[in-house]
Amino acid sequence: MVKTALVDKYINDGRDLIAALEKEGISIDTAMWFYSEELDEWQLMIATQLVDQIGLRETLRRAQSIIRDMTSISLSLSDISILSPNSNLINAIKNTVGRSKDITLRGTVANGILVNDAYIYCVA
């Protein structure tokens, strides 16, 4: 999904997906839309302990199954990155904003990582 601006539809779709993942037992540590200037695209980044517990492949399989059943959203697995809560990016965001909900970061350097633009749903 190549976008220059994140629109409400994607923010709402992301929120709906996060709720569906949690309803199906996938605990969310951190979730945010993150803009990569290099790729000129937004990516929905979701950090869950499940990655550390059962591995990325199985976590992606579970997420794909949930996404496939959600006909009301316009997101696919290619719009989403699933990460460990211990990844460098997630730790940088946590160290910058602490426990937060529904905030925007623009032009921020977080632990040496440039955050051009991010909409953060939650940081646990």
N, CA, C and O atoms as a GROMACS GRO file, in nm:
protein
  496
    1MET      N    1   0.084  -0.116   0.000
    1MET     CA    2   0.000   0.000   0.000
    1MET      C    3   0.089   0.123   0.000
    1MET      O    4   0.144   0.158   0.104
    2VAL      N    5   0.106   0.187  -0.112
    2VAL     CA    6   0.188   0.306  -0.121
    2VAL      C    7   0.099   0.427  -0.093
    2VAL      O    8  -0.002   0.448  -0.160
    3LYS      N    9   0.138   0.505   0.005
    3LYS     CA   10   0.062   0.622   0.046
    3LYS      C   11   0.158   0.732   0.084
    3LYS      O   12   0.268   0.705   0.133
    4THR      N   13   0.118   0.855   0.062
    4THR     CA   14   0.198   0.965   0.115
    4THR      C   15   0.137   1.014   0.246
    4THR      O   16   0.208   1.072   0.329
    5ALA      N   17   0.009   0.991   0.266
    5ALA     CA   18  -0.057   1.028   0.391
    5ALA      C   19  -0.142   0.911   0.438
    5ALA      O   20  -0.208   0.844   0.359
    6LEU      N   21  -0.140   0.888   0.565
    6LEU     CA   22  -0.222   0.782   0.623
    6LEU      C   23  -0.364   0.834   0.639
    6LEU      O   24  -0.384   0.939   0.701
    7VAL      N   25  -0.460   0.765   0.586
    7VAL     CA   26  -0.597   0.812   0.591
    7VAL      C   27  -0.675   0.736   0.699
    7VAL      O   28  -0.636   0.628   0.742
    8ASP      N   29  -0.786   0.798   0.741
    8ASP     CA   30  -0.867   0.741   0.849
    8ASP      C   31  -0.909   0.598   0.822
    8ASP      O   32  -0.917   0.518   0.916
    9LYS      N   33  -0.937   0.564   0.696
    9LYS     CA   34  -0.980   0.427   0.664
    9LYS      C   35  -0.875   0.326   0.710
    9LYS      O   36  -0.910   0.223   0.769
   10TYR      N   37  -0.747   0.354   0.684
   10TYR     CA   38  -0.642   0.261   0.724
   10TYR      C   39  -0.622   0.260   0.875
   10TYR      O   40  -0.591   0.156   0.933
   11ILE      N   41  -0.639   0.375   0.937
   11ILE     CA   42  -0.630   0.380   1.084
   11ILE      C   43  -0.742   0.294   1.144
   11ILE      O   44  -0.718   0.217   1.236
   12ASN      N   45  -0.863   0.308   1.091
   12ASN     CA   46  -0.976   0.229   1.141
   12ASN      C   47  -0.960   0.081   1.110
   12ASN      O   48  -0.990  -0.004   1.194
   13ASP      N   49  -0.914   0.048   0.989
   13ASP     CA   50  -0.891  -0.093   0.953
   13ASP      C   51  -0.786  -0.154   1.046
   13ASP      O   52  -0.801  -0.268   1.090
   14GLY      N   53  -0.680  -0.080   1.074
   14GLY     CA   54  -0.577  -0.130   1.166
   14GLY      C   55  -0.632  -0.156   1.304
   14GLY      O   56  -0.602  -0.257   1.366
   15ARG      N   57  -0.714  -0.062   1.352
   15ARG     CA   58  -0.776  -0.078   1.484
   15ARG      C   59  -0.865  -0.203   1.487
   15ARG      O   60  -0.864  -0.279   1.584
   16ASP      N   61  -0.943  -0.222   1.380
   16ASP     CA   62  -1.030  -0.340   1.371
   16ASP      C   63  -0.949  -0.470   1.369
   16ASP      O   64  -0.985  -0.568   1.433
   17LEU      N   65  -0.838  -0.469   1.294
   17LEU     CA   66  -0.753  -0.588   1.288
   17LEU      C   67  -0.691  -0.617   1.424
   17LEU      O   68  -0.687  -0.733   1.466
   18ILE      N   69  -0.642  -0.517   1.491
   18ILE     CA   70  -0.583  -0.536   1.624
   18ILE      C   71  -0.685  -0.597   1.719
   18ILE      O   72  -0.654  -0.689   1.795
   19ALA      N   73  -0.808  -0.545   1.716
   19ALA     CA   74  -0.914  -0.599   1.801
   19ALA      C   75  -0.944  -0.745   1.767
   19ALA      O   76  -0.965  -0.826   1.856
   20ALA      N   77  -0.945  -0.777   1.638
   20ALA     CA   78  -0.972  -0.915   1.596
   20ALA      C   79  -0.859  -1.008   1.638
   20ALA      O   80  -0.885  -1.120   1.682
   21LEU      N   81  -0.734  -0.964   1.626
   21LEU     CA   82  -0.621  -1.046   1.668
   21LEU      C   83  -0.629  -1.074   1.818
   21LEU      O   84  -0.609  -1.187   1.863
   22GLU      N   85  -0.659  -0.970   1.896
   22GLU     CA   86  -0.668  -0.988   2.041
   22GLU      C   87  -0.785  -1.080   2.078
   22GLU      O   88  -0.774  -1.161   2.170
   23LYS      N   89  -0.895  -1.066   2.007
   23LYS     CA   90  -1.012  -1.152   2.032
   23LYS      C   91  -0.977  -1.298   2.009
   23LYS      O   92  -1.031  -1.387   2.076
   24GLU      N   93  -0.888  -1.324   1.914
   24GLU     CA   94  -0.846  -1.461   1.882
   24GLU      C   95  -0.726  -1.507   1.965
   24GLU      O   96  -0.667  -1.610   1.936
   25GLY      N   97  -0.690  -1.430   2.067
   25GLY     CA   98  -0.586  -1.473   2.160
   25GLY      C   99  -0.445  -1.430   2.126
   25GLY      O  100  -0.349  -1.477   2.188
   26ILE      N  101  -0.430  -1.339   2.029
   26ILE     CA  102  -0.297  -1.286   1.997
   26ILE      C  103  -0.280  -1.156   2.074
   26ILE      O  104  -0.335  -1.052   2.036
   27SER      N  105  -0.205  -1.163   2.181
   27SER     CA  106  -0.183  -1.047   2.266
   27SER      C  107  -0.091  -0.947   2.196
   27SER      O  108   0.016  -0.984   2.147
   28ILE      N  109  -0.132  -0.822   2.192
   28ILE     CA  110  -0.056  -0.717   2.122
   28ILE      C  111   0.024  -0.637   2.224
   28ILE      O  112  -0.032  -0.582   2.319
   29ASP      N  113   0.153  -0.630   2.203
   29ASP     CA  114   0.242  -0.550   2.287
   29ASP      C  115   0.247  -0.407   2.236
   29ASP      O  116   0.229  -0.312   2.312
   30THR      N  117   0.272  -0.392   2.108
   30THR     CA  118   0.282  -0.261   2.044
   30THR      C  119   0.222  -0.273   1.905
   30THR      O  120   0.241  -0.374   1.837
   31ALA      N  121   0.150  -0.169   1.862
   31ALA     CA  122   0.093  -0.168   1.727
   31ALA      C  123   0.097  -0.026   1.674
   31ALA      O  124   0.061   0.069   1.744
   32MET      N  125   0.141  -0.012   1.549
   32MET     CA  126   0.150   0.122   1.491
   32MET      C  127   0.160   0.115   1.339
   32MET      O  128   0.208   0.017   1.282
   33TRP      N  129   0.114   0.221   1.275
   33TRP     CA  130   0.144   0.243   1.135
   33TRP      C  131   0.276   0.316   1.131
   33TRP      O  132   0.295   0.415   1.202
   34PHE      N  133   0.369   0.268   1.048
   34PHE     CA  134   0.504   0.325   1.040
   34PHE      C  135   0.534   0.356   0.894
   34PHE      O  136   0.523   0.269   0.808
   35TYR      N  137   0.572   0.481   0.867
   35TYR     CA  138   0.602   0.521   0.730
   35TYR      C  139   0.750   0.508   0.701
   35TYR      O  140   0.834   0.562   0.774
   36SER      N  141   0.783   0.435   0.596
   36SER     CA  142   0.921   0.421   0.550
   36SER      C  143   0.941   0.514   0.430
   36SER      O  144   0.882   0.494   0.324
   37GLU      N  145   1.025   0.615   0.449
   37GLU     CA  146   1.053   0.707   0.339
   37GLU      C  147   1.127   0.636   0.226
   37GLU      O  148   1.102   0.663   0.108
   38GLU      N  149   1.217   0.546   0.261
   38GLU     CA  150   1.292   0.470   0.159
   38GLU      C  151   1.199   0.394   0.066
   38GLU      O  152   1.218   0.395  -0.056
   39LEU      N  153   1.099   0.328   0.122
   39LEU     CA  154   1.006   0.248   0.044
   39LEU      C  155   0.884   0.327  -0.002
   39LEU      O  156   0.807   0.281  -0.087
   40ASP      N  157   0.866   0.448   0.054
   40ASP     CA  158   0.749   0.531   0.028
   40ASP      C  159   0.621   0.452   0.052
   40ASP      O  160   0.531   0.449  -0.032
   41GLU      N  161   0.615   0.388   0.170
   41GLU     CA  162   0.494   0.314   0.204
   41GLU      C  163   0.474   0.307   0.355
   41GLU      O  164   0.567   0.318   0.434
   42TRP      N  165   0.349   0.289   0.390
   42TRP     CA  166   0.310   0.268   0.528
   42TRP      C  167   0.305   0.118   0.554
   42TRP      O  168   0.266   0.040   0.467
   43GLN      N  169   0.346   0.079   0.673
   43GLN     CA  170   0.340  -0.061   0.714
   43GLN      C  171   0.275  -0.066   0.852
   43GLN      O  172   0.313   0.010   0.941
   44LEU      N  173   0.179  -0.154   0.870
   44LEU     CA  174   0.119  -0.175   1.001
   44LEU      C  175   0.210  -0.271   1.076
   44LEU      O  176   0.221  -0.388   1.040
   45MET      N  177   0.273  -0.220   1.180
   45MET     CA  178   0.367  -0.302   1.258
   45MET      C  179   0.298  -0.346   1.385
   45MET      O  180   0.245  -0.266   1.461
   46ILE      N  181   0.301  -0.477   1.407
   46ILE     CA  182   0.238  -0.536   1.525
   46ILE      C  183   0.342  -0.621   1.596
   46ILE      O  184   0.398  -0.714   1.539
   47ALA      N  185   0.365  -0.586   1.722
   47ALA     CA  186   0.459  -0.664   1.803
   47ALA      C  187   0.380  -0.749   1.902
   47ALA      O  188   0.292  -0.700   1.973
   48THR      N  189   0.413  -0.878   1.904
   48THR     CA  190   0.346  -0.971   1.994
   48THR      C  191   0.447  -1.071   2.048
   48THR      O  192   0.539  -1.113   1.977
   49GLN      N  193   0.431  -1.110   2.174
   49GLN     CA  194   0.517  -1.211   2.236
   49GLN      C  195   0.505  -1.345   2.166
   49GLN      O  196   0.593  -1.430   2.178
   50LEU      N  197   0.397  -1.364   2.094
   50LEU     CA  198   0.375  -1.490   2.024
   50LEU      C  199   0.492  -1.521   1.930
   50LEU      O  200   0.526  -1.637   1.910
   51VAL      N  201   0.553  -1.418   1.872
   51VAL     CA  202   0.668  -1.438   1.784
   51VAL      C  203   0.780  -1.509   1.859
   51VAL      O  204   0.843  -1.601   1.806
   52ASP      N  205   0.805  -1.466   1.984
   52ASP     CA  206   0.911  -1.529   2.064
   52ASP      C  207   0.869  -1.667   2.115
   52ASP      O  208   0.954  -1.753   2.139
   53GLN      N  209   0.740  -1.689   2.132
   53GLN     CA  210   0.691  -1.815   2.188
   53GLN      C  211   0.677  -1.926   2.084
   53GLN      O  212   0.718  -2.039   2.109
   54ILE      N  213   0.620  -1.894   1.968
   54ILE     CA  214   0.593  -1.999   1.869
   54ILE      C  215   0.662  -1.975   1.735
   54ILE      O  216   0.654  -2.059   1.645
   55GLY      N  217   0.729  -1.861   1.720
   55GLY     CA  218   0.801  -1.831   1.597
   55GLY      C  219   0.722  -1.742   1.503
   55GLY      O  220   0.599  -1.735   1.509
   56LEU      N  221   0.795  -1.674   1.417
   56LEU     CA  222   0.734  -1.580   1.324
   56LEU      C  223   0.642  -1.650   1.224
   56LEU      O  224   0.531  -1.603   1.198
   57ARG      N  225   0.687  -1.762   1.168
   57ARG     CA  226   0.607  -1.831   1.066
   57ARG      C  227   0.468  -1.871   1.119
   57ARG      O  228   0.368  -1.847   1.052
   58GLU      N  229   0.463  -1.930   1.237
   58GLU     CA  230   0.334  -1.972   1.294
   58GLU      C  231   0.248  -1.850   1.330
   58GLU      O  232   0.126  -1.852   1.313
   59THR      N  233   0.312  -1.745   1.381
   59THR     CA  234   0.237  -1.624   1.415
   59THR      C  235   0.176  -1.562   1.289
   59THR      O  236   0.061  -1.520   1.290
   60LEU      N  237   0.254  -1.557   1.181
   60LEU     CA  238   0.202  -1.506   1.054
   60LEU      C  239   0.088  -1.592   1.001
   60LEU      O  240  -0.010  -1.540   0.948
   61ARG      N  241   0.101  -1.723   1.016
   61ARG     CA  242  -0.006  -1.813   0.971
   61ARG      C  243  -0.136  -1.783   1.045
   61ARG      O  244  -0.243  -1.776   0.984
   62ARG      N  245  -0.126  -1.766   1.176
   62ARG     CA  246  -0.245  -1.735   1.256
   62ARG      C  247  -0.305  -1.600   1.216
   62ARG      O  248  -0.427  -1.587   1.202
   63ALA      N  249  -0.219  -1.501   1.198
   63ALA     CA  250  -0.267  -1.368   1.159
   63ALA      C  251  -0.334  -1.373   1.022
   63ALA      O  252  -0.439  -1.313   1.002
   64GLN      N  253  -0.274  -1.443   0.927
   64GLN     CA  254  -0.330  -1.454   0.792
   64GLN      C  255  -0.468  -1.516   0.796
   64GLN      O  256  -0.558  -1.473   0.724
   65SER      N  257  -0.487  -1.616   0.879
   65SER     CA  258  -0.617  -1.681   0.893
   65SER      C  259  -0.723  -1.582   0.941
   65SER      O  260  -0.836  -1.583   0.894
   66ILE      N  261  -0.685  -1.497   1.034
   66ILE     CA  262  -0.778  -1.396   1.088
   66ILE      C  263  -0.807  -1.290   0.982
   66ILE      O  264  -0.922  -1.252   0.962
   67ILE      N  265  -0.703  -1.242   0.914
   67ILE     CA  266  -0.720  -1.139   0.812
   67ILE      C  267  -0.810  -1.189   0.699
   67ILE      O  268  -0.895  -1.115   0.649
   68ARG      N  269  -0.790  -1.312   0.659
   68ARG     CA  270  -0.868  -1.370   0.550
   68ARG      C  271  -1.019  -1.367   0.581
   68ARG      O  272  -1.101  -1.350   0.491
   69ASP      N  273  -1.053  -1.385   0.707
   69ASP     CA  274  -1.194  -1.385   0.746
   69ASP      C  275  -1.254  -1.246   0.763
   69ASP      O  276  -1.375  -1.232   0.780
   70MET      N  277  -1.169  -1.142   0.758
   70MET     CA  278  -1.216  -1.005   0.780
   70MET      C  279  -1.242  -0.936   0.647
   70MET      O  280  -1.155  -0.869   0.593
   71THR      N  281  -1.361  -0.953   0.595
   71THR     CA  282  -1.394  -0.894   0.465
   71THR      C  283  -1.419  -0.743   0.476
   71THR      O  284  -1.424  -0.674   0.374
   72SER      N  285  -1.435  -0.691   0.597
   72SER     CA  286  -1.465  -0.549   0.615
   72SER      C  287  -1.342  -0.459   0.609
   72SER      O  288  -1.356  -0.337   0.608
   73ILE      N  289  -1.222  -0.516   0.606
   73ILE     CA  290  -1.101  -0.433   0.602
   73ILE      C  291  -1.030  -0.449   0.468
   73ILE      O  292  -1.043  -0.552   0.401
   74SER      N  293  -0.954  -0.348   0.432
   74SER     CA  294  -0.884  -0.351   0.303
   74SER      C  295  -0.735  -0.374   0.323
   74SER      O  296  -0.653  -0.320   0.247
   75LEU      N  297  -0.698  -0.452   0.423
   75LEU     CA  298  -0.559  -0.482   0.451
   75LEU      C  299  -0.529  -0.626   0.414
   75LEU      O  300  -0.615  -0.714   0.420
   76SER      N  301  -0.404  -0.649   0.374
   76SER     CA  302  -0.359  -0.785   0.349
   76SER      C  303  -0.230  -0.806   0.429
   76SER      O  304  -0.177  -0.712   0.488
   77LEU      N  305  -0.183  -0.926   0.430
   77LEU     CA  306  -0.061  -0.957   0.504
   77LEU      C  307   0.058  -0.876   0.453
   77LEU      O  308   0.152  -0.850   0.527
   78SER      N  309   0.055  -0.836   0.326
   78SER     CA  310   0.165  -0.756   0.271
   78SER      C  311   0.170  -0.615   0.330
   78SER      O  312   0.272  -0.547   0.318
   79ASP      N  313   0.062  -0.570   0.391
   79ASP     CA  314   0.057  -0.438   0.456
   79ASP      C  315   0.107  -0.442   0.600
   79ASP      O  316   0.119  -0.339   0.665
   80ILE      N  317   0.136  -0.564   0.649
   80ILE     CA  318   0.161  -0.584   0.792
   80ILE      C  319   0.298  -0.645   0.814
   80ILE      O  320   0.343  -0.732   0.740
   81SER      N  321   0.365  -0.596   0.918
   81SER     CA  322   0.488  -0.659   0.965
   81SER      C  323   0.462  -0.703   1.108
   81SER      O  324   0.418  -0.624   1.191
   82ILE      N  325   0.490  -0.829   1.136
   82ILE     CA  326   0.474  -0.880   1.272
   82ILE      C  327   0.613  -0.898   1.330
   82ILE      O  328   0.701  -0.959   1.269
   83LEU      N  329   0.633  -0.842   1.449
   83LEU     CA  330   0.765  -0.838   1.511
   83LEU      C  331   0.762  -0.890   1.654
   83LEU      O  332   0.656  -0.902   1.716
   84SER      N  333   0.879  -0.920   1.702
   84SER     CA  334   0.895  -0.949   1.844
   84SER      C  335   0.890  -0.817   1.920
   84SER      O  336   0.938  -0.716   1.868
   85PRO      N  337   0.835  -0.815   2.041
   85PRO     CA  338   0.839  -0.692   2.122
   85PRO      C  339   0.981  -0.653   2.160
   85PRO      O  340   1.004  -0.543   2.211
   86ASN      N  341   1.077  -0.742   2.136
   86ASN     CA  342   1.216  -0.715   2.169
   86ASN      C  343   1.296  -0.663   2.049
   86ASN      O  344   1.418  -0.649   2.059
   87SER      N  345   1.230  -0.636   1.937
   87SER     CA  346   1.302  -0.587   1.819
   87SER      C  347   1.355  -0.446   1.846
   87SER      O  348   1.304  -0.374   1.932
   88ASN      N  349   1.458  -0.408   1.771
   88ASN     CA  350   1.519  -0.276   1.789
   88ASN      C  351   1.419  -0.162   1.770
   88ASN      O  352   1.416  -0.068   1.849
   89LEU      N  353   1.337  -0.171   1.665
   89LEU     CA  354   1.240  -0.064   1.639
   89LEU      C  355   1.140  -0.052   1.752
   89LEU      O  356   1.112   0.058   1.799
   90ILE      N  357   1.086  -0.163   1.796
   90ILE     CA  358   0.986  -0.159   1.903
   90ILE      C  359   1.048  -0.106   2.032
   90ILE      O  360   0.986  -0.026   2.102
   91ASN      N  361   1.167  -0.149   2.065
   91ASN     CA  362   1.235  -0.097   2.185
   91ASN      C  363   1.260   0.053   2.173
   91ASN      O  364   1.247   0.125   2.272
   92ALA      N  365   1.297   0.100   2.054
   92ALA     CA  366   1.319   0.243   2.034
   92ALA      C  367   1.191   0.322   2.056
   92ALA      O  368   1.192   0.428   2.119
   93ILE      N  369   1.080   0.270   2.004
   93ILE     CA  370   0.951   0.338   2.023
   93ILE      C  371   0.913   0.339   2.171
   93ILE      O  372   0.871   0.442   2.224
   94LYS      N  373   0.929   0.226   2.238
   94LYS     CA  374   0.897   0.218   2.381
   94LYS      C  375   0.980   0.317   2.462
   94LYS      O  376   0.927   0.383   2.552
   95ASN      N  377   1.109   0.326   2.431
   95ASN     CA  378   1.196   0.418   2.505
   95ASN      C  379   1.162   0.564   2.479
   95ASN      O  380   1.189   0.650   2.562
   96THR      N  381   1.102   0.592   2.363
   96THR     CA  382   1.069   0.729   2.327
   96THR      C  383   0.934   0.773   2.384
   96THR      O  384   0.922   0.884   2.436
   97VAL      N  385   0.833   0.687   2.374
   97VAL     CA  386   0.698   0.729   2.414
   97VAL      C  387   0.647   0.663   2.541
   97VAL      O  388   0.544   0.704   2.594
   98GLY      N  389   0.716   0.562   2.591
   98GLY     CA  390   0.667   0.492   2.710
   98GLY      C  391   0.536   0.421   2.679
   98GLY      O  392   0.507   0.389   2.564
   99ARG      N  393   0.458   0.398   2.783
   99ARG     CA  394   0.326   0.337   2.764
   99ARG      C  395   0.233   0.444   2.710
   99ARG      O  396   0.206   0.545   2.776
  100SER      N  397   0.183   0.423   2.590
  100SER     CA  398   0.102   0.527   2.524
  100SER      C  399  -0.008   0.464   2.441
  100SER      O  400  -0.007   0.345   2.411
  101LYS      N  401  -0.104   0.549   2.406
  101LYS     CA  402  -0.211   0.509   2.315
  101LYS      C  403  -0.244   0.625   2.224
  101LYS      O  404  -0.246   0.741   2.265
  102ASP      N  405  -0.271   0.591   2.099
  102ASP     CA  406  -0.321   0.686   2.000
  102ASP      C  407  -0.240   0.815   1.993
  102ASP      O  408  -0.292   0.924   2.019
  103ILE      N  409  -0.112   0.802   1.958
  103ILE     CA  410  -0.028   0.920   1.941
  103ILE      C  411   0.040   0.916   1.805
  103ILE      O  412   0.050   0.811   1.742
  104THR      N  413   0.086   1.031   1.761
  104THR     CA  414   0.156   1.043   1.634
  104THR      C  415   0.298   1.091   1.661
  104THR      O  416   0.320   1.180   1.743
  105LEU      N  417   0.394   1.033   1.591
  105LEU     CA  418   0.532   1.080   1.594
  105LEU      C  419   0.568   1.124   1.453
  105LEU      O  420   0.537   1.055   1.356
  106ARG      N  421   0.634   1.239   1.443
  106ARG     CA  422   0.681   1.287   1.313
  106ARG      C  423   0.820   1.346   1.329
  106ARG      O  424   0.845   1.424   1.421
  107GLY      N  425   0.909   1.307   1.240
  107GLY     CA  426   1.043   1.363   1.239
  107GLY      C  427   1.117   1.345   1.370
  107GLY      O  428   1.184   1.437   1.417
  108THR      N  429   1.106   1.228   1.428
  108THR     CA  430   1.165   1.198   1.557
  108THR      C  431   1.276   1.095   1.539
  108THR      O  432   1.264   1.004   1.458
  109VAL      N  433   1.382   1.111   1.615
  109VAL     CA  434   1.486   1.008   1.619
  109VAL      C  435   1.468   0.933   1.751
  109VAL      O  436   1.478   0.991   1.859
  110ALA      N  437   1.441   0.804   1.740
  110ALA     CA  438   1.417   0.720   1.857
  110ALA      C  439   1.531   0.620   1.867
  110ALA      O  440   1.542   0.529   1.786
  111ASN      N  441   1.617   0.638   1.966
  111ASN     CA  442   1.733   0.549   1.984
  111ASN      C  443   1.811   0.530   1.854
  111ASN      O  444   1.852   0.418   1.822
  112GLY      N  445   1.831   0.638   1.780
  112GLY     CA  446   1.908   0.631   1.656
  112GLY      C  447   1.829   0.588   1.534
  112GLY      O  448   1.885   0.581   1.425
  113ILE      N  449   1.700   0.560   1.549
  113ILE     CA  450   1.615   0.520   1.437
  113ILE      C  451   1.526   0.638   1.400
  113ILE      O  452   1.453   0.690   1.484
  114LEU      N  453   1.532   0.680   1.273
  114LEU     CA  454   1.450   0.791   1.227
  114LEU      C  455   1.305   0.745   1.210
  114LEU      O  456   1.276   0.649   1.139
  115VAL      N  457   1.217   0.815   1.277
  115VAL     CA  458   1.074   0.791   1.263
  115VAL      C  459   1.018   0.910   1.186
  115VAL      O  460   0.987   1.014   1.244
  116ASN      N  461   1.007   0.893   1.053
  116ASN     CA  462   0.954   1.001   0.969
  116ASN      C  463   0.811   1.032   1.007
  116ASN      O  464   0.774   1.148   1.024
  117ASP      N  465   0.733   0.928   1.021
  117ASP     CA  466   0.591   0.944   1.053
  117ASP      C  467   0.541   0.812   1.108
  117ASP      O  468   0.568   0.706   1.051
  118ALA      N  469   0.467   0.817   1.216
  118ALA     CA  470   0.410   0.695   1.276
  118ALA      C  471   0.282   0.731   1.350
  118ALA      O  472   0.273   0.834   1.417
  119TYR      N  473   0.184   0.645   1.336
  119TYR     CA  474   0.063   0.655   1.417
  119TYR      C  475   0.065   0.534   1.509
  119TYR      O  476   0.061   0.420   1.463
  120ILE      N  477   0.071   0.558   1.638
  120ILE     CA  478   0.086   0.451   1.735
  120ILE      C  479  -0.048   0.425   1.804
  120ILE      O  480  -0.104   0.513   1.869
  121TYR      N  481  -0.098   0.303   1.787
  121TYR     CA  482  -0.222   0.262   1.854
  121TYR      C  483  -0.196   0.239   2.002
  121TYR      O  484  -0.268   0.290   2.088
  122CYS      N  485  -0.092   0.160   2.030
  122CYS     CA  486  -0.065   0.126   2.169
  122CYS      C  487   0.080   0.082   2.187
  122CYS      O  488   0.140   0.022   2.098
  123VAL      N  489   0.132   0.113   2.304
  123VAL     CA  490   0.262   0.064   2.347
  123VAL      C  491   0.239   0.014   2.489
  123VAL      O  492   0.202   0.091   2.577
  124ALA      N  493   0.263  -0.115   2.511
  124ALA     CA  494   0.238  -0.174   2.644
  124ALA      C  495   0.357  -0.152   2.734
  124ALA      O  496   0.356  -0.194   2.849
   0.00000   0.00000   0.00000
